[in-house]
Amino acid sequence: MTLFQNVRRGLLPARLTVDEVYDLTAAGVLRENEHLELIEGEVVPMAAAKASWHSIMEGKLNWALARGLPDAVRVYPAPSLTLAPDTLVEPDLLVVPKGTRMREIGGPDVLLLIEVADSSLPYDLRVKAPLYARHGVRDYWVVDAVRQTIRIHRAAENGVYTDVEEYEAHDTVAPLLFPDVTIRLDTLD
């Protein structure tokens, strides 16, 4: 029986905390590779399979960032990030200081957060952007793997990013805190 079947049958609460998700995973009720996020207590199913262009783009960005960023930071693909006691997300790429303990960081500790979108573009822009802004993520990128664009969100104020720009594949962009690390979608290997 899946998590969502258990919730529908009343075997699990419809709203959970991050600690309960970890406890359910440790107890074997949830699989470690369960594709879900917890948004303000609500369990949100995520796609179990990603389209090939999503995976290709994620891999290219991971490689480019890992090669370019200084040794003092690390790039993590698809980590679990706790933003609040009732909010656990799994961004596609996360850049944090080296030695960071993933269960102990919050939004302000994140140096760069990237979501790669294909079918998830509306969710990443309408749900995730305000969520990340409310929790202090200062540099949020949504990479549209289909259209080959990057929408960069910065300057969060009152739960809204006030600086949002979209860049085409031929435009050069750089993380806010690492201006020497440049990315151009049309030249990624």
VOPAGU-2260 file (C-alpha; in pm, 1 decimal, decimal comma):
REM VOPAGU-2260
SITE   aa  ch    i         X         Y         Z
SITE  MET   A    0       0,0       0,0       0,0
SITE  THR   A    1     137,4     343,7     -88,2
SITE  LEU   A    2     159,0     642,0     144,9
SITE  PHE   A    3    -127,6     808,6     -36,7
SITE  GLN   A    4    -348,4     500,2     -11,1
SITE  ASN   A    5    -272,2     489,6     363,3
SITE  VAL   A    6    -370,2     856,0     400,2
SITE  ARG   A    7    -695,0     803,6     206,3
SITE  ARG   A    8    -784,1     504,1     422,8
SITE  GLY   A    9    -716,7     702,3     740,8
SITE  LEU   A   10    -417,2     490,2     839,1
SITE  LEU   A   11    -194,1     797,3     840,2
SITE  PRO   A   12    -286,3    1157,5     915,8
SITE  ALA   A   13    -344,4    1386,0     618,5
SITE  ARG   A   14    -105,5    1640,1     773,5
SITE  LEU   A   15     238,0    1550,3     905,7
SITE  THR   A   16     546,6    1715,5    1049,1
SITE  VAL   A   17     897,5    1672,7     911,6
SITE  ASP   A   18     993,4    1470,7    1221,3
SITE  GLU   A   19     697,2    1238,2    1160,3
SITE  VAL   A   20     809,1    1186,4     799,2
SITE  TYR   A   21    1158,0    1091,3     919,6
SITE  ASP   A   22    1010,8     867,5    1193,7
SITE  LEU   A   23     780,2     694,5     941,9
SITE  THR   A   24    1078,1     640,7     713,2
SITE  ALA   A   25    1292,8     499,2     995,7
SITE  ALA   A   26    1006,4     266,0    1090,4
SITE  GLY   A   27     979,2     140,5     732,4
SITE  VAL   A   28     628,3     282,1     679,4
SITE  LEU   A   29     768,1     516,9     413,3
SITE  ARG   A   30    1037,0     407,5     171,2
SITE  GLU   A   31    1355,6     615,0     167,1
SITE  ASN   A   32    1298,7     681,6    -201,6
SITE  GLU   A   33     933,9     783,0    -154,3
SITE  HIS   A   34     870,1    1072,4    -391,9
SITE  LEU   A   35     697,6    1332,3    -177,2
SITE  GLU   A   36     731,0    1675,3     -32,4
SITE  LEU   A   37     569,6    1813,7     277,6
SITE  ILE   A   38     432,0    2163,4     219,0
SITE  GLU   A   39     304,6    2322,4     539,5
SITE  GLY   A   40     204,4    1981,0     674,0
SITE  GLU   A   41      37,7    1854,9     357,3
SITE  VAL   A   42     189,4    1555,0     179,8
SITE  VAL   A   43     242,9    1640,4    -186,9
SITE  PRO   A   44     324,2    1353,5    -425,5
SITE  MET   A   45     610,0    1412,1    -666,9
SITE  ALA   A   46     670,2    1244,4   -1001,6
SITE  ALA   A   47     837,6     907,1    -958,4
SITE  ALA   A   48     994,9     926,4   -1303,4
SITE  LYS   A   49    1145,4    1236,4   -1457,5
SITE  ALA   A   50    1152,5    1304,0   -1829,4
SITE  SER   A   51    1487,6    1253,4   -1995,8
SITE  TRP   A   52    1533,6    1626,8   -2071,7
SITE  HIS   A   53    1484,2    1697,3   -1700,5
SITE  SER   A   54    1750,4    1445,6   -1599,6
SITE  ILE   A   55    1989,1    1561,6   -1871,8
SITE  MET   A   56    1956,4    1926,5   -1768,1
SITE  GLU   A   57    1993,8    1841,0   -1399,3
SITE  GLY   A   58    2310,2    1644,2   -1473,0
SITE  LYS   A   59    2460,9    1921,1   -1685,8
SITE  LEU   A   60    2392,5    2186,5   -1422,9
SITE  ASN   A   61    2529,2    1964,3   -1146,1
SITE  TRP   A   62    2849,4    1903,4   -1342,5
SITE  ALA   A   63    2897,7    2271,7   -1433,2
SITE  LEU   A   64    2842,6    2388,6   -1076,0
SITE  ALA   A   65    3057,0    2116,6    -918,3
SITE  ARG   A   66    3346,2    2205,2   -1152,1
SITE  GLY   A   67    3314,3    2580,1   -1105,2
SITE  LEU   A   68    3227,4    2634,0    -740,6
SITE  PRO   A   69    3499,0    2671,4    -475,9
SITE  ASP   A   70    3600,3    2380,7    -255,4
SITE  ALA   A   71    3427,5    2545,3      42,8
SITE  VAL   A   72    3082,9    2448,7     -91,4
SITE  ARG   A   73    2903,7    2137,3    -210,7
SITE  VAL   A   74    2633,3    2069,7    -470,4
SITE  TYR   A   75    2370,7    1813,4    -369,5
SITE  PRO   A   76    2128,3    1662,9    -621,5
SITE  ALA   A   77    1773,3    1603,3    -492,5
SITE  PRO   A   78    1841,5    1651,8    -120,0
SITE  SER   A   79    1578,4    1675,4     151,0
SITE  LEU   A   80    1565,5    2031,1     284,0
SITE  THR   A   81    1369,8    2120,5     597,0
SITE  LEU   A   82    1234,8    2474,7     573,3
SITE  ALA   A   83    1003,7    2456,0     876,7
SITE  PRO   A   84     878,1    2188,9    1118,2
SITE  ASP   A   85     598,0    2114,7     869,8
SITE  THR   A   86     780,9    2176,2     540,6
SITE  LEU   A   87    1023,8    1936,4     373,3
SITE  VAL   A   88    1116,1    1987,1       8,4
SITE  GLU   A   89    1339,1    1809,5    -241,1
SITE  PRO   A   90    1487,0    2064,5    -480,3
SITE  ASP   A   91    1674,3    1932,9    -781,1
SITE  LEU   A   92    2006,1    2096,3    -686,5
SITE  LEU   A   93    2118,6    2261,8    -367,8
SITE  VAL   A   94    2444,9    2445,6    -299,1
SITE  VAL   A   95    2546,7    2471,2      67,9
SITE  PRO   A   96    2867,0    2525,6     264,1
SITE  LYS   A   97    3094,8    2222,5     288,3
SITE  GLY   A   98    3032,7    2021,8     604,4
SITE  THR   A   99    2669,2    2125,2     628,5
SITE  ARG   A  100    2446,1    1877,6     809,6
SITE  MET   A  101    2140,4    1861,4     586,8
SITE  ARG   A  102    1882,5    1819,5     864,4
SITE  GLU   A  103    2015,2    2129,1    1040,3
SITE  ILE   A  104    2008,5    2390,6     764,0
SITE  GLY   A  105    1734,7    2635,6     679,6
SITE  GLY   A  106    1654,9    2864,3     389,2
SITE  PRO   A  107    1904,1    3140,6     481,9
SITE  ASP   A  108    2186,6    2880,6     486,6
SITE  VAL   A  109    2121,9    2784,5     123,6
SITE  LEU   A  110    2368,5    2944,9    -117,6
SITE  LEU   A  111    2178,2    2845,7    -435,0
SITE  LEU   A  112    1866,2    2638,4    -491,1
SITE  ILE   A  113    1768,0    2512,1    -837,0
SITE  GLU   A  114    1450,2    2345,3    -957,4
SITE  VAL   A  115    1463,0    2192,1   -1304,8
SITE  ALA   A  116    1117,6    2204,2   -1456,4
SITE  ASP   A  117     939,4    2032,7   -1738,5
SITE  SER   A  118     582,8    1953,6   -1636,8
SITE  SER   A  119     642,4    2102,9   -1288,5
SITE  LEU   A  120     697,3    2461,8   -1408,9
SITE  PRO   A  121     368,8    2605,5   -1270,4
SITE  TYR   A  122     428,9    2434,8    -933,5
SITE  ASP   A  123     788,2    2559,3    -915,1
SITE  LEU   A  124     680,0    2916,4    -993,4
SITE  ARG   A  125     348,5    2944,5    -806,6
SITE  VAL   A  126     402,1    2722,2    -501,9
SITE  LYS   A  127     775,7    2683,6    -454,8
SITE  ALA   A  128     885,3    3044,2    -528,9
SITE  PRO   A  129     672,7    3203,0    -252,5
SITE  LEU   A  130     760,3    2916,3     -18,5
SITE  TYR   A  131    1133,9    2965,5     -70,9
SITE  ALA   A  132    1096,8    3344,0     -42,2
SITE  ARG   A  133     911,1    3309,3     291,4
SITE  HIS   A  134    1187,8    3084,9     423,8
SITE  GLY   A  135    1480,0    3307,5     325,0
SITE  VAL   A  136    1628,2    3132,1      21,9
SITE  ARG   A  137    1817,5    3420,0    -137,5
SITE  ASP   A  138    1900,6    3272,5    -481,2
SITE  TYR   A  139    1634,4    3051,9    -642,2
SITE  TRP   A  140    1659,0    2939,3   -1005,4
SITE  VAL   A  141    1389,0    2767,3   -1207,9
SITE  VAL   A  142    1543,7    2609,2   -1514,2
SITE  ASP   A  143    1287,6    2525,9   -1781,0
SITE  ALA   A  144    1436,3    2216,0   -1944,5
SITE  VAL   A  145    1190,6    2233,2   -2234,7
SITE  ARG   A  146    1213,7    2604,4   -2330,0
SITE  GLN   A  147    1580,0    2625,7   -2222,9
SITE  THR   A  148    1538,2    2929,9   -1998,4
SITE  ILE   A  149    1640,1    3021,7   -1644,7
SITE  ARG   A  150    1416,4    3231,0   -1422,3
SITE  ILE   A  151    1623,1    3372,9   -1137,0
SITE  HIS   A  152    1447,9    3483,9    -816,2
SITE  ARG   A  153    1626,1    3711,1    -568,8
SITE  ALA   A  154    1562,5    3980,6    -306,5
SITE  ALA   A  155    1288,3    3815,5    -102,9
SITE  GLU   A  156    1066,4    4057,1      87,1
SITE  ASN   A  157     753,0    3960,3     279,1
SITE  GLY   A  158     736,9    3618,1     116,1
SITE  VAL   A  159     781,9    3745,7    -240,0
SITE  TYR   A  160    1087,4    3770,7    -462,3
SITE  THR   A  161    1110,0    4131,9    -576,3
SITE  ASP   A  162    1386,0    4069,2    -832,2
SITE  VAL   A  163    1281,6    3809,1   -1091,1
SITE  GLU   A  164    1449,2    3788,8   -1431,9
SITE  GLU   A  165    1422,7    3534,2   -1711,5
SITE  TYR   A  166    1723,3    3445,5   -1923,7
SITE  GLU   A  167    1744,9    3264,6   -2257,9
SITE  ALA   A  168    1979,6    2973,0   -2329,4
SITE  HIS   A  169    2241,2    3204,6   -2485,4
SITE  ASP   A  170    2249,6    3439,1   -2183,4
SITE  THR   A  171    2525,4    3405,6   -1924,3
SITE  VAL   A  172    2410,9    3389,2   -1562,5
SITE  ALA   A  173    2592,7    3341,7   -1232,5
SITE  PRO   A  174    2491,6    3253,1    -878,0
SITE  LEU   A  175    2443,9    3555,4    -654,2
SITE  LEU   A  176    2725,2    3458,4    -417,3
SITE  PHE   A  177    2958,0    3318,9    -685,5
SITE  PRO   A  178    2971,8    3574,3    -968,8
SITE  ASP   A  179    3275,7    3407,2   -1126,8
SITE  VAL   A  180    3086,7    3080,4   -1183,5
SITE  THR   A  181    2901,0    3135,6   -1509,2
SITE  ILE   A  182    2632,5    2921,0   -1667,4
SITE  ARG   A  183    2502,6    2930,8   -2024,8
SITE  LEU   A  184    2245,5    2664,7   -2101,5
SITE  ASP   A  185    2339,4    2642,9   -2469,5
SITE  THR   A  186    2703,1    2557,8   -2386,2
SITE  LEU   A  187    2655,5    2307,9   -2103,2
SITE  ASP   A  188    2817,3    1969,1   -2165,6
